[in-house]
Amino acid sequence: MLKRKTFLKKKSTINNLSQRTARIRRLKQSKARRAARHVLQFVVQDICY
């Protein structure tokens, strides 16, 4: 039972590894983009005030 569980787990991780990395990469990119936008907004505010 235990052996079968671990085997299935390994198989699933192998199959989902590329999907997981792609999702993480997309998340990091969106986070970086958001951070850049915020920085730009703050710069504009500093200039205006």
HTML snippet that shows the backbone in 3Dmol.js (N, CA, C, O; Angstrom):
<script src="https://3Dmol.org/build/3Dmol-min.js"></script>
<div id="view" style="width:600px;height:400px;position:relative"></div>
<script>
const pdb = `
ATOM      1  N   MET A   1       0.843  -1.207   0.000  1.00  0.00           N
ATOM      2  CA  MET A   1       0.000   0.000   0.000  1.00  0.00           C
ATOM      3  C   MET A   1       0.880   1.260   0.000  1.00  0.00           C
ATOM      4  O   MET A   1       0.708   2.152  -0.831  1.00  0.00           O
ATOM      5  N   LEU A   2       1.803   1.313   0.926  1.00  0.00           N
ATOM      6  CA  LEU A   2       2.673   2.484   1.052  1.00  0.00           C
ATOM      7  C   LEU A   2       3.524   2.673  -0.204  1.00  0.00           C
ATOM      8  O   LEU A   2       3.668   3.783  -0.717  1.00  0.00           O
ATOM      9  N   LYS A   3       4.088   1.550  -0.689  1.00  0.00           N
ATOM     10  CA  LYS A   3       4.915   1.612  -1.896  1.00  0.00           C
ATOM     11  C   LYS A   3       4.118   2.159  -3.076  1.00  0.00           C
ATOM     12  O   LYS A   3       4.593   3.020  -3.816  1.00  0.00           O
ATOM     13  N   ARG A   4       2.898   1.644  -3.240  1.00  0.00           N
ATOM     14  CA  ARG A   4       2.060   2.066  -4.358  1.00  0.00           C
ATOM     15  C   ARG A   4       1.755   3.567  -4.268  1.00  0.00           C
ATOM     16  O   ARG A   4       1.787   4.279  -5.272  1.00  0.00           O
ATOM     17  N   LYS A   5       1.463   4.027  -3.066  1.00  0.00           N
ATOM     18  CA  LYS A   5       1.164   5.453  -2.849  1.00  0.00           C
ATOM     19  C   LYS A   5       2.337   6.325  -3.298  1.00  0.00           C
ATOM     20  O   LYS A   5       2.163   7.279  -4.056  1.00  0.00           O
ATOM     21  N   THR A   6       3.530   5.982  -2.819  1.00  0.00           N
ATOM     22  CA  THR A   6       4.704   6.787  -3.148  1.00  0.00           C
ATOM     23  C   THR A   6       4.954   6.768  -4.655  1.00  0.00           C
ATOM     24  O   THR A   6       5.311   7.785  -5.249  1.00  0.00           O
ATOM     25  N   PHE A   7       4.761   5.595  -5.263  1.00  0.00           N
ATOM     26  CA  PHE A   7       4.978   5.480  -6.709  1.00  0.00           C
ATOM     27  C   PHE A   7       4.028   6.410  -7.474  1.00  0.00           C
ATOM     28  O   PHE A   7       4.439   7.133  -8.381  1.00  0.00           O
ATOM     29  N   LEU A   8       2.755   6.372  -7.087  1.00  0.00           N
ATOM     30  CA  LEU A   8       1.759   7.222  -7.735  1.00  0.00           C
ATOM     31  C   LEU A   8       2.109   8.700  -7.544  1.00  0.00           C
ATOM     32  O   LEU A   8       1.986   9.513  -8.459  1.00  0.00           O
ATOM     33  N   LYS A   9       2.541   9.012  -6.343  1.00  0.00           N
ATOM     34  CA  LYS A   9       2.921  10.386  -6.020  1.00  0.00           C
ATOM     35  C   LYS A   9       4.059  10.851  -6.935  1.00  0.00           C
ATOM     36  O   LYS A   9       4.001  11.931  -7.524  1.00  0.00           O
ATOM     37  N   LYS A  10       5.102  10.005  -7.040  1.00  0.00           N
ATOM     38  CA  LYS A  10       6.244  10.344  -7.889  1.00  0.00           C
ATOM     39  C   LYS A  10       5.807  10.575  -9.330  1.00  0.00           C
ATOM     40  O   LYS A  10       6.213  11.540  -9.976  1.00  0.00           O
ATOM     41  N   LYS A  11       4.963   9.658  -9.818  1.00  0.00           N
ATOM     42  CA  LYS A  11       4.489   9.744 -11.199  1.00  0.00           C
ATOM     43  C   LYS A  11       3.767  11.074 -11.434  1.00  0.00           C
ATOM     44  O   LYS A  11       4.004  11.753 -12.434  1.00  0.00           O
ATOM     45  N   SER A  12       2.890  11.431 -10.507  1.00  0.00           N
ATOM     46  CA  SER A  12       2.112  12.660 -10.645  1.00  0.00           C
ATOM     47  C   SER A  12       3.037  13.884 -10.635  1.00  0.00           C
ATOM     48  O   SER A  12       2.838  14.828 -11.400  1.00  0.00           O
ATOM     49  N   THR A  13       4.051  13.855  -9.757  1.00  0.00           N
ATOM     50  CA  THR A  13       4.963  15.006  -9.682  1.00  0.00           C
ATOM     51  C   THR A  13       5.740  15.135 -10.985  1.00  0.00           C
ATOM     52  O   THR A  13       5.972  16.245 -11.465  1.00  0.00           O
ATOM     53  N   ILE A  14       6.145  14.000 -11.561  1.00  0.00           N
ATOM     54  CA  ILE A  14       6.887  14.033 -12.828  1.00  0.00           C
ATOM     55  C   ILE A  14       6.010  14.637 -13.926  1.00  0.00           C
ATOM     56  O   ILE A  14       6.475  15.442 -14.732  1.00  0.00           O
ATOM     57  N   ASN A  15       4.742  14.239 -13.946  1.00  0.00           N
ATOM     58  CA  ASN A  15       3.829  14.737 -14.973  1.00  0.00           C
ATOM     59  C   ASN A  15       3.534  16.224 -14.792  1.00  0.00           C
ATOM     60  O   ASN A  15       3.417  16.962 -15.770  1.00  0.00           O
ATOM     61  N   ASN A  16       3.414  16.659 -13.544  1.00  0.00           N
ATOM     62  CA  ASN A  16       2.997  18.039 -13.268  1.00  0.00           C
ATOM     63  C   ASN A  16       4.167  18.997 -13.073  1.00  0.00           C
ATOM     64  O   ASN A  16       3.957  20.184 -12.819  1.00  0.00           O
ATOM     65  N   LEU A  17       5.391  18.499 -13.188  1.00  0.00           N
ATOM     66  CA  LEU A  17       6.564  19.318 -12.894  1.00  0.00           C
ATOM     67  C   LEU A  17       6.640  20.512 -13.851  1.00  0.00           C
ATOM     68  O   LEU A  17       6.819  21.652 -13.421  1.00  0.00           O
ATOM     69  N   SER A  18       6.502  20.239 -15.149  1.00  0.00           N
ATOM     70  CA  SER A  18       6.604  21.314 -16.141  1.00  0.00           C
ATOM     71  C   SER A  18       5.470  22.324 -15.953  1.00  0.00           C
ATOM     72  O   SER A  18       5.687  23.532 -16.047  1.00  0.00           O
ATOM     73  N   GLN A  19       4.266  21.825 -15.687  1.00  0.00           N
ATOM     74  CA  GLN A  19       3.119  22.722 -15.452  1.00  0.00           C
ATOM     75  C   GLN A  19       3.392  23.609 -14.240  1.00  0.00           C
ATOM     76  O   GLN A  19       3.114  24.809 -14.255  1.00  0.00           O
ATOM     77  N   ARG A  20       3.944  22.991 -13.184  1.00  0.00           N
ATOM     78  CA  ARG A  20       4.205  23.719 -11.945  1.00  0.00           C
ATOM     79  C   ARG A  20       5.241  24.815 -12.185  1.00  0.00           C
ATOM     80  O   ARG A  20       5.057  25.952 -11.750  1.00  0.00           O
ATOM     81  N   THR A  21       6.328  24.476 -12.874  1.00  0.00           N
ATOM     82  CA  THR A  21       7.379  25.463 -13.135  1.00  0.00           C
ATOM     83  C   THR A  21       6.837  26.598 -13.995  1.00  0.00           C
ATOM     84  O   THR A  21       7.164  27.764 -13.776  1.00  0.00           O
ATOM     85  N   ALA A  22       6.005  26.247 -14.976  1.00  0.00           N
ATOM     86  CA  ALA A  22       5.421  27.269 -15.848  1.00  0.00           C
ATOM     87  C   ALA A  22       4.540  28.210 -15.036  1.00  0.00           C
ATOM     88  O   ALA A  22       4.578  29.426 -15.224  1.00  0.00           O
ATOM     89  N   ARG A  23       3.739  27.634 -14.121  1.00  0.00           N
ATOM     90  CA  ARG A  23       2.850  28.453 -13.287  1.00  0.00           C
ATOM     91  C   ARG A  23       3.669  29.373 -12.392  1.00  0.00           C
ATOM     92  O   ARG A  23       3.346  30.552 -12.246  1.00  0.00           O
ATOM     93  N   ILE A  24       4.733  28.834 -11.790  1.00  0.00           N
ATOM     94  CA  ILE A  24       5.583  29.643 -10.905  1.00  0.00           C
ATOM     95  C   ILE A  24       6.224  30.776 -11.696  1.00  0.00           C
ATOM     96  O   ILE A  24       6.285  31.916 -11.235  1.00  0.00           O
ATOM     97  N   ARG A  25       6.703  30.444 -12.900  1.00  0.00           N
ATOM     98  CA  ARG A  25       7.353  31.457 -13.737  1.00  0.00           C
ATOM     99  C   ARG A  25       6.364  32.567 -14.067  1.00  0.00           C
ATOM    100  O   ARG A  25       6.696  33.750 -13.984  1.00  0.00           O
ATOM    101  N   ARG A  26       5.135  32.177 -14.446  1.00  0.00           N
ATOM    102  CA  ARG A  26       4.103  33.163 -14.790  1.00  0.00           C
ATOM    103  C   ARG A  26       3.785  34.041 -13.593  1.00  0.00           C
ATOM    104  O   ARG A  26       3.618  35.253 -13.725  1.00  0.00           O
ATOM    105  N   LEU A  27       3.700  33.409 -12.408  1.00  0.00           N
ATOM    106  CA  LEU A  27       3.382  34.138 -11.186  1.00  0.00           C
ATOM    107  C   LEU A  27       4.472  35.160 -10.876  1.00  0.00           C
ATOM    108  O   LEU A  27       4.182  36.307 -10.534  1.00  0.00           O
ATOM    109  N   LYS A  28       5.733  34.731 -10.998  1.00  0.00           N
ATOM    110  CA  LYS A  28       6.857  35.631 -10.730  1.00  0.00           C
ATOM    111  C   LYS A  28       6.858  36.799 -11.707  1.00  0.00           C
ATOM    112  O   LYS A  28       7.100  37.943 -11.321  1.00  0.00           O
ATOM    113  N   GLN A  29       6.584  36.498 -12.987  1.00  0.00           N
ATOM    114  CA  GLN A  29       6.561  37.551 -14.003  1.00  0.00           C
ATOM    115  C   GLN A  29       5.484  38.585 -13.698  1.00  0.00           C
ATOM    116  O   GLN A  29       5.725  39.790 -13.770  1.00  0.00           O
ATOM    117  N   SER A  30       4.287  38.096 -13.355  1.00  0.00           N
ATOM    118  CA  SER A  30       3.176  39.009 -13.062  1.00  0.00           C
ATOM    119  C   SER A  30       3.498  39.846 -11.829  1.00  0.00           C
ATOM    120  O   SER A  30       3.181  41.034 -11.774  1.00  0.00           O
ATOM    121  N   LYS A  31       4.135  39.210 -10.833  1.00  0.00           N
ATOM    122  CA  LYS A  31       4.508  39.921  -9.607  1.00  0.00           C
ATOM    123  C   LYS A  31       5.515  41.024  -9.922  1.00  0.00           C
ATOM    124  O   LYS A  31       5.406  42.142  -9.419  1.00  0.00           O
ATOM    125  N   ALA A  32       6.505  40.688 -10.768  1.00  0.00           N
ATOM    126  CA  ALA A  32       7.533  41.658 -11.147  1.00  0.00           C
ATOM    127  C   ALA A  32       6.912  42.816 -11.916  1.00  0.00           C
ATOM    128  O   ALA A  32       7.249  43.979 -11.693  1.00  0.00           O
ATOM    129  N   ARG A  33       5.996  42.479 -12.831  1.00  0.00           N
ATOM    130  CA  ARG A  33       5.321  43.502 -13.630  1.00  0.00           C
ATOM    131  C   ARG A  33       4.535  44.448 -12.731  1.00  0.00           C
ATOM    132  O   ARG A  33       4.564  45.665 -12.914  1.00  0.00           O
ATOM    133  N   ARG A  34       3.822  43.866 -11.745  1.00  0.00           N
ATOM    134  CA  ARG A  34       3.025  44.659 -10.808  1.00  0.00           C
ATOM    135  C   ARG A  34       3.936  45.577  -9.997  1.00  0.00           C
ATOM    136  O   ARG A  34       3.620  46.748  -9.790  1.00  0.00           O
ATOM    137  N   ALA A  35       5.070  45.040  -9.537  1.00  0.00           N
ATOM    138  CA  ALA A  35       6.023  45.819  -8.748  1.00  0.00           C
ATOM    139  C   ALA A  35       6.544  46.995  -9.569  1.00  0.00           C
ATOM    140  O   ALA A  35       6.645  48.114  -9.066  1.00  0.00           O
ATOM    141  N   ALA A  36       6.874  46.736 -10.834  1.00  0.00           N
ATOM    142  CA  ALA A  36       7.385  47.790 -11.714  1.00  0.00           C
ATOM    143  C   ALA A  36       6.335  48.887 -11.889  1.00  0.00           C
ATOM    144  O   ALA A  36       6.655  50.075 -11.864  1.00  0.00           O
ATOM    145  N   ARG A  37       5.074  48.472 -12.067  1.00  0.00           N
ATOM    146  CA  ARG A  37       3.984  49.431 -12.244  1.00  0.00           C
ATOM    147  C   ARG A  37       3.833  50.300 -10.998  1.00  0.00           C
ATOM    148  O   ARG A  37       3.635  51.511 -11.092  1.00  0.00           O
ATOM    149  N   HIS A  38       3.931  49.661  -9.831  1.00  0.00           N
ATOM    150  CA  HIS A  38       3.806  50.402  -8.577  1.00  0.00           C
ATOM    151  C   HIS A  38       4.930  51.422  -8.434  1.00  0.00           C
ATOM    152  O   HIS A  38       4.692  52.561  -8.032  1.00  0.00           O
ATOM    153  N   VAL A  39       6.147  51.017  -8.762  1.00  0.00           N
ATOM    154  CA  VAL A  39       7.295  51.922  -8.681  1.00  0.00           C
ATOM    155  C   VAL A  39       7.058  53.130  -9.580  1.00  0.00           C
ATOM    156  O   VAL A  39       7.286  54.271  -9.178  1.00  0.00           O
ATOM    157  N   LEU A  40       6.599  52.867 -10.797  1.00  0.00           N
ATOM    158  CA  LEU A  40       6.326  53.946 -11.749  1.00  0.00           C
ATOM    159  C   LEU A  40       5.276  54.900 -11.186  1.00  0.00           C
ATOM    160  O   LEU A  40       5.413  56.119 -11.293  1.00  0.00           O
ATOM    161  N   GLN A  41       4.233  54.340 -10.589  1.00  0.00           N
ATOM    162  CA  GLN A  41       3.158  55.142 -10.006  1.00  0.00           C
ATOM    163  C   GLN A  41       3.709  56.047  -8.896  1.00  0.00           C
ATOM    164  O   GLN A  41       3.365  57.226  -8.815  1.00  0.00           O
ATOM    165  N   PHE A  42       4.569  55.477  -8.045  1.00  0.00           N
ATOM    166  CA  PHE A  42       5.144  56.254  -6.948  1.00  0.00           C
ATOM    167  C   PHE A  42       6.008  57.388  -7.491  1.00  0.00           C
ATOM    168  O   PHE A  42       5.984  58.496  -6.954  1.00  0.00           O
ATOM    169  N   VAL A  43       6.765  57.122  -8.542  1.00  0.00           N
ATOM    170  CA  VAL A  43       7.609  58.152  -9.155  1.00  0.00           C
ATOM    171  C   VAL A  43       6.735  59.295  -9.667  1.00  0.00           C
ATOM    172  O   VAL A  43       7.046  60.467  -9.451  1.00  0.00           O
ATOM    173  N   VAL A  44       5.652  58.952 -10.338  1.00  0.00           N
ATOM    174  CA  VAL A  44       4.725  59.962 -10.872  1.00  0.00           C
ATOM    175  C   VAL A  44       4.149  60.791  -9.726  1.00  0.00           C
ATOM    176  O   VAL A  44       4.058  62.014  -9.829  1.00  0.00           O
ATOM    177  N   GLN A  45       3.760  60.129  -8.635  1.00  0.00           N
ATOM    178  CA  GLN A  45       3.210  60.837  -7.476  1.00  0.00           C
ATOM    179  C   GLN A  45       4.246  61.802  -6.893  1.00  0.00           C
ATOM    180  O   GLN A  45       3.921  62.933  -6.531  1.00  0.00           O
ATOM    181  N   ASP A  46       5.504  61.335  -6.807  1.00  0.00           N
ATOM    182  CA  ASP A  46       6.567  62.193  -6.270  1.00  0.00           C
ATOM    183  C   ASP A  46       6.741  63.434  -7.135  1.00  0.00           C
ATOM    184  O   ASP A  46       6.954  64.529  -6.615  1.00  0.00           O
ATOM    185  N   ILE A  47       6.651  63.272  -8.446  1.00  0.00           N
ATOM    186  CA  ILE A  47       6.810  64.404  -9.363  1.00  0.00           C
ATOM    187  C   ILE A  47       5.633  65.369  -9.203  1.00  0.00           C
ATOM    188  O   ILE A  47       5.820  66.585  -9.185  1.00  0.00           O
ATOM    189  N   CYS A  48       4.427  64.821  -9.087  1.00  0.00           N
ATOM    190  CA  CYS A  48       3.223  65.661  -9.007  1.00  0.00           C
ATOM    191  C   CYS A  48       3.193  66.470  -7.714  1.00  0.00           C
ATOM    192  O   CYS A  48       2.843  67.650  -7.729  1.00  0.00           O
ATOM    193  N   TYR A  49       3.558  65.843  -6.599  1.00  0.00           N
ATOM    194  CA  TYR A  49       3.450  66.547  -5.315  1.00  0.00           C
ATOM    195  C   TYR A  49       4.699  67.319  -4.982  1.00  0.00           C
ATOM    196  O   TYR A  49       4.766  67.964  -3.936  1.00  0.00           O
TER     197      TYR A  49
END
`;
const viewer = $3Dmol.createViewer("view");
viewer.addModel(pdb, "pdb");
viewer.setStyle({}, {cartoon: {color: "spectrum"}});
viewer.zoomTo();
viewer.render();
</script>
